[in-house]
């Protein structure tokens, strides 16, 4: 009888743990839905801008865009890039699609598996995925060519696009996470696992 009462008394804690797990799962689903919406918004905005460029510019046409006094900062300059950054791997569409797909797969895994643990990691992966998706759509539906149009005039730099901005900023944030936050998150996970083990004992 004593054993029965002891086990019965532990049921509320089991129920609480179950509810906590359900709330945690719902929170993860909401975060993933948010991530998907932002990724699609980034890619969608990128495609809309590219559509406007293609409709209003001739290929290689260039116009002033951002200027402060006599300081020429940026032009809109429509080009089609069949390569990666700075036209590297030009013409190797299949290779670039495979590399992009593998990279996106790694980012999706990281987002689903670890994204909830840190906001910096979450948003870095979301931005990278949104930008990568925008450029991948170009490679698939524009015969391997990505539409670029932002041309910095302050210094010699490659012509880029809206999607590239998100990939670049996302990559910088990912590096910041790896350098300054990943070790702390690993320690937290170890402490959480130890507490879970202690609770079982």
Secondary structure, DSSP 8 states (H G I E B T S, - for coil): -HHHHHHHHTHHHHHHHHHHHHHHHHHHHHHHHHHHHHHHHHHHHHHHHHHHHHHH--TT-EEEEEEETTEEEEEEEEEEESSSGGGTTTT-HHHHHHHHHHHHHHHHHHHHHHGGG-HHHHHHHHHHHHHHHHHHHHHHHTTT-EEEEEEE-SS----B-HHHHHHHHHHHHHHHHHHHTHHHHHHHHHHHHHHHHHHH-
